[in-house]
């Protein structure tokens, strides 16, 4: 069984986020200095001089403002502003990031991409020396369509996790409406268009505002007509539901002032007719290189499948392809592809290899195919991966055991630890735990195909999985720890793969971790996830891995990817 590592940390901050709009003056989040006065009943010794107070470390001070491009915006417009920050203090501000407030209905919604750009925690670090400034153009969306104003406010932190600034800005919002009507039909013959006898009555659909809680519901009449009435101009989403056996794909529709007539299509279930496979054009890539992927879709049914799109990387892995730009007809922002009965279609799609792929040793693609965001469990699935060599990582950990009730765990020395990868020369390294149970492997190529074998001294055994699979993640200085629990007792030692005598000689190679090893996609295949990351995070290996694997499944099948509007 594989194990997953993970740490969930909350930044420690010196000041709480304000509950009301705040000014643009820099925050003074320095912790107050304290002094102690001797009790009158305990006079200080004559020979002792008063202790000098420790100097309070000076913190950065950031002045910030949000300057809107114009005085007022319609509800269907992007609310554009320039975010300006300046280091007005006397020390460097390093790793600056923004924590925006979302608690009030008037708070502006800034989409994740591109969002706050380099000012997002975990992205590239933004540093400012004293006197330096930085400006960032940002586009947001109105949250409350009934509000006459929108506010962008929040706090600014640096890598000390202390607040170093705050900001607030307000602009006016004007509401205009559009009248929304349409026809609802069930595409029985899969033609992708409304044909005679296909109008549906009694179908209740919801227009859901894409950036807030506003929604409008209507039901089709006997002629398939549906009336939503006058709604604020904005981007809405409808569908993503199975209604009376019909699959209504999720779509984004932009409502502008005036009339909007919609053709709302329900599709019959896939019923297993769609099969999918994925394959990279090459076995090896470099970060930033354009990767070509062959997508093969087959329709084994008797009805055309119209409107098939891809949904990729639901788990949000930063080393995986997203399945958007460069995916042509399969991009979820399009009307989708049509696969005729009995037809097999192959699509050449392309996308740049993410930079983060270097730290895991491979680029992955994991997608499901079907009608957009509806009946996902019955979509065709496929996955593939290709190597991205050149990264460097470390594997560091401890083997520990319980010393007794109410006592801290202690390290177990003398445990032989073998790092094994798939390939002709499997043994990547060997070591033995020290007196603290510590072990480490340096200069390891990142990749998913590693296992740790533990050979404890006589009288000890590893409590959970032995060996255990791990995902080795770089960079080398981003080191976490893998903790393994041992207990007293006897158990058979795992059989470590033999290292052939030809390893290291001319003409022999060790496969690069991350290279395809039976992981090319096939119809219905699931992409690998839930392996233990030894490059950044920490968790106990063993029983918790079950929960981790379950979490991975939730991430893949429960996530909803961002959708773009379709006119």
N, C-alpha and C positions, 0 to 999 in steps of 0.2 A: 504494500500500500504506500502511496506517496503521501508526503506531508507538506503542509504549507506554513510559511512563516509570515507574521504580520504584526505590526505595531500601530496602534491608533493613539496619537498624541494630541493634546490640546495645548495651544500656546499659553504660556503663563504671561499675563499682562499686568502692568502696574495699575492701570486705570480702567474702570468699567466703561463700556460703550455708552455714550450719552443717550438718554431717552427722549431728548428733544433736539431740534436743530441747533447746531452749534456754530460759533463764529469761525472765521478763517485764521484767527491768531494761533500761533504755535502752542502746543500743549506743554505744560510743565509737569511731566510725569515722574520727576525725580522723587525717590522715596525720601520722606522727611528724616532728617538726622535726629538722633536721640542722644541724650546725655543722662548720666546717673549721678545722683548726689548721695554721699554717704549718710547713713542714718545717724541722727544725733547721738544715739546710745552707743554707737560703735565708731569712735573717732579713728581717723586714719593714723597709721604709724608715722612717727616723726621723720623717719629716714626716707619715706616714700614720697616721690614727687608726683603730682597729678599726671595721669596718662594723657598723652596728646590724642585728641579725637582723630579717628581715621578719616582721611579726605574722601568725600563723596565723589565717585566717578562721574565726570560730566557726560551727559547724554546729548545725542543729536537733537536738533530742533528744526522741524520742517514747517514752512509756511505753504499753505495750499489754497487753491481756488478753482472753481468750476465756472468757466466763461461760456455761456450758451451762444450759439451762432446767430440766433435771432430772438425776438421778444416773445413769440408765441408759436405753438405747434398744433397741428391737427392730430386727432387720435390715431390716424393711419400713417403718420409720418415718423421717420426716425428722429428722435430728439438728440441733436448733435451738439456737443460741447467740447471745449478744450480744457483738459485737466492740467493745471500748472502747479509745479512744486518747486520750492527753493530751499536750500539748506541755509538757514539764517543763524545757525549756531557756530561754534568754534571748533567742533570736532567732526570727523567724517561720519556720514550716514551711510551705512553699508547694508545691502540686502533689503532695500525699501520695498514694502508691500502694503496693499490697501485692503481694509476690511470694510466693505460697504454695508450700510444698514438696509434691511428689507422688511422691517417690522411694521411700517405704516402703509396704508393703502396708497398714499401719494408717492411713496418711494419709487424711483425710476428703476426699471429692470434693465440691467446691462447683460446681454447674452454672453455666454462663456467664450465664444469665439467671434471676433478676436478679443472682445471684452476689454479687460484692463491691461492687456499686453504683458510687458515685462514686470508690471506691478502686482502680479498674481503670485501668491506664496507658492514656492516650489518650481517656478519658472526661472529664467535667467535672472541673476541678481542685478538690481539697479543700485548703483552707488553714486553718491554726491559728496564732493568735497565742500568745505565751507565756501559759501558764495555762489556755488554752482546751481543751475536751474535745469529743469526738464519739462517738456510739454508733450502731451499725448492726446490726439484726437479720439474721441469716444462717441459711439452711437448707442442710445438706449431706447427702450420702449415704455410707453405708459402702462402702468399696472391697473389703475382704476379708470375705466372709460367714462365714468360719470364725474370725475374730479375736474375742477377748473385749474388745477396746478399740479406740477410734478416736482419732486425734490430729489436731489442726489446728495447724500451725506454719508459720513463714515469717519473712520479713524485710520491713521497711518502708523505703521510699525516698522522697525528695522530688525536686523537679525539678533538683536538683544531680546526681542519679544516685548520690549517696552513700547508704549505709545509715544510717538515723537511728533505727532501732529494730528489735526482734524480738519474737516472741511464740510461745507454745506452750500448748496446753491439751489435756487428755485426759478422755475419758468412757468409761463401761462399755458394752459391747454384749452383748445376749443373743440367742441364735439360737432361733427357733421354725420349725417346718417345716409345709409343706402337701403333701398327696398330689395329684400332677398326673396325670390321665388324659385321654383324649379319643378322638375319631373323626376319621380323615382321609378326605376325599372329593374327587372331581374333579367340578366343577360343569359337566357336559357341556351342559346346556340353558340355562345362564346364569340360573337362577332365583334364585340367591343362597341356596338352602336345600338340605339333603340330601334327595335323592330316591332311589327304588329303583334299584339297580344302579350307584350312584355311589361306593360305598366303595372305597378304594384300599389295596392291600397292598404291602409292600416299600418304603414311603416313609420315608426317614430324615430326621428333623427335629431341630433343635437349639434348646434353650432357652438363650439367652445372657443372662447378667446384664447389665443396662444400664449399670452403673457400675464394673465390674471384670471380671476374667478368668474367673470361674466360669461353667461351662456344663454342660448335661446333654443327652445324645443318646439318642434312642429310635427304633425302627422299627415301623411299623404291621404288624399280622398280617393273616391272610387275611380277617378280618372288618372290617378298617379300624381296629381298636382299637390305641391307642398308650399305653404306660405309661412315664412319666418317673420314677415312684417318689416318695420323700420328698425335697423340695428346700427349702432355706432360704426363708422368706417374704421376698419382695422383688419388684421390678419386673424382668421379663425381656422379651426380644425374641425372636421367632421369625419364620421366613420370610425373604423377600427373596431367594429362590432359585427357579431353574427346575429342577424335578426330574421326570425322565421325561416331559418335555413339558408339565408342569403348572406354572403360575405361582402360587407361594405368596407372597401379599403380606406385607410386613413389618408386624408388629403388636406392640404392647406389651401385655403382660398382667400384671396384678398378682396375685401369689400370696400368699394370706393363710393363717394357720394353719387347718387343716381340709382339706376336699376341694375340688378344683378340676377340673371337667370341661370340656374344650375341644372346640369344633367347628372343625376345621382345614381350611379350604377351599382347594383348588387351582382356578385358572381356566384356561380355554383361552387361547392367545395372541391378541393383538389382531389380528394379521395385517393391519394397515393400515386396519382398519375405522373407527377413531376419528379424527376431524378436529377441530381446535380453532381458535378465533380469539378475540382480546381487543380491546376498545376502551374507552377512557376516555369517560365521559359528557360531559366538557368538555375543551376544548383547554388551559385554563390553571387552575392551582391555586396556593394559598399553603401554606406549611408549617403543619402542624397541622390543615388542612382535611380533612374526610372526602371521599375520592375514591371515586366509584362506577365500577365497571368491569363491562362486559357480557361475560360468558363464554359463548361459543356452542360447544356440543359436538354433533357429528353422528355417528351410527352407521350406516355404510353396509353393515354385515354382516347376517347372518341369525340371529344369536344375541344375546340381550340382554347388554349389558355392565353387570354389577352390581359395585358397589364402586369406582367411578372417583373418584379424588381428585387434587388438584393438589399439585405440588411446585414452589415458586417461589423465585426468588433463590438458586439453589444457589451462586452465586459469593460470596454474602454482602455484596453492595454495600449501603452504608448509605443510599443514596438510593432504593432499590427497595422495592416492596411485598413482604411476606413470605408472603402467602397463608394466613394462619392465622385468627385471630379475625375474624369478619365475613364468612367465606367459606362459611358454612352447610354444606351437604352435601359440598362439595368440600374442606373442611378435612380434613387427613390424620388428625386425631384422631377422625374419625367413621367410620361404616360405608361412607361414600361414596355417590355418586349412581348411579342406574340409567338407562341410555339404551337404549330399546327399538330393535329392528331398524328401520331406515329413519327413525328419529326424530331431530329436531333440537331440542335443549333449550337454552334461554337462561337463565343465572343472573345475577342482579344481586348482585354482591358489593361489599363496601365495606371501606375501611381508611384510617387517617389517613396523610396525606402526611408522610414523615419530614422532620425539620428539615434534615437534610443535603442534601435535594434543592435547597435554595436555592443551595448552593455548586457545583452542577453544572448548574443552569439547567433541570432537568427531573426529573420523577418517572418511574421506569420500572417495568414489570411484565413479567417473563419467567418463564413457567411451562411445565412439562410435565405431561401428564395421562395417567393409566393406573392400573394396580393398584399399590398403595403400594410403592415402592422395589424393584421387581422388573422385569427386562427393560427398563430405563430407555431404552436406545438405541432402542427401538421405541415409545416413548410419543409421543403427539401433542404438538407444541410450538407455542407462540405467544408473541408479545410486542407491547407497545405502550408509548407514552410520551406525556406531556403536559408542557407548559411550566410552570416555576416561576420566574417573573421576579422581578427585584429584587436579585439578588446582584451582587457586584462582584468582579472578579478581575484578575490581572496576568499578562502573558506576558513572560518574561524569558529571555534566552539569549545564547549566544556562537557565532560561526562561527570555527572554528579550523582549523589545518593543521599537518602535521608539518614541523618546521624542519630535521630531519636526524636521522641515527642518534644515539641517546643524548642527544637534546636534547628539552627540553619543548615541547609544542605551543604555537604562537603564534596570537594572534588575527588575523583577516583584516579589515582595514578596507575601507570603501567598498562593502560588499555591501548592495544595496537589499533590504529585507525587507518583504513585504506580507502583512498579516493579512486573510484572506478568510473570509467566512461565507456560508452559503446564503441566498438571498433576492433581492429585486429590487434592493437596494443592497448588493452583495456586499463591497465594500472597506471593512473595518472600521478599517484604519489602515495607514500607511506610515512607514518609518523607514530609516536607513542605519547600518550598524555603525560604531563609533568605532575608534580606533587599537588597541583591545584586542579588537576583534571583537564588542563588546557591543551588544545591542539590547534594547529593552523597549517594551511597550505597557501603559499604565495605564488604569484605569477601563473594563475590558472586561467585558461581560456574560458570565457563565459559560455554557457550552454544549458540545455534542458536535460541532457542525457547522462546525468551523473548519479552515482549512488555512494553512500558511505557505509563501509563494512566495519563493524566493531568487534574486536577479539579481546574480551576482558580477561583478567587474571583468573586463575582457578578459584572457585567459590563465589564468583560473581557472574551475573548475566544482565543483558540489556532488557529493560522492562517492556519495551514496546517493539516496534518493527526493527528488524536487523537482518539484512541491510535496509536502509531507507533511501528513497529517491529524493534528490534535491535539484533545484534549479539554481545554478551558479550565476550570480548577477554582479556586474561591475558598476562603476569603475573600481580600481583596486583600493583606493582610499575610502570608499564608501562601505566600510566593513561593519557588518552586524555579527551576531553570535548565534550559533545553533546549539541549543541545550539538549542533551540526551540524558535520560535518567537510567541509572543502573540499580540493581538490588541484589541482595545476597541470594545465592541459589545456583543451581547447575542448569545449563541448557546447551544443546549442540551449537558449536561455532559455525557461522556461515561459511560456505565454501567460496573463497575469494578466487575470481577467475585467474587462470595462469597467464603469466606474461611470456609470450613466445621468445625464444632465444634470438630470433631475427630482429626483434625490436631495436631500433636505434642504428641498425646497419644500413648502408647504402641500398636504395631500392625499396625500402620499407617506409611506410608513412603511418602516422596516427591520424585517423579521421578527425576533422575539426568539429568540436561539439557544436550542435545546432544544424549540421548538415542533415538533409532528409534521410530519415531512417525508418522507413515504413510509415511516414507521416503525410505522404501526399494524399490529397483529399479524394473522397469517393462519395457517392450518393448516400446521404444519411449519416455520414461520418461526423464525429464530434471532434473539435479541436482540443489539443491538450491544455489543461489548466489545472491549478490546484497543487502544483509542485512547490517544494519548500524553497524560498528565496534565501540564500545565504549571503547576499551582497548588501542588504540594507536593513532587514527587519529581523525580529526575534519572536519566537514562540516555542513552547515545549513541543517536541516531536512525540508522536504517539497518539494517544486518545484524541487530542484536539484536532488531529489531522482529519478525522471523520467530519467534524464540524466545518473545517476549512474546505474540504471537498464539496460539501453541501453548499457552502457559501459561493464557491466558484460556479456551481450550477445555477444558483439564483442570479448571479451577476450576468451569466450568459443568456439565460432564457427570460429573466425578468426585466432586464434593462430595456429602455426605449431610446432609440437613437434620435438625434436631432433631425428634423425634417425641414426642407425648404419649401417656400410657397409655390403653388402651382396655379397659374392663372386659369 
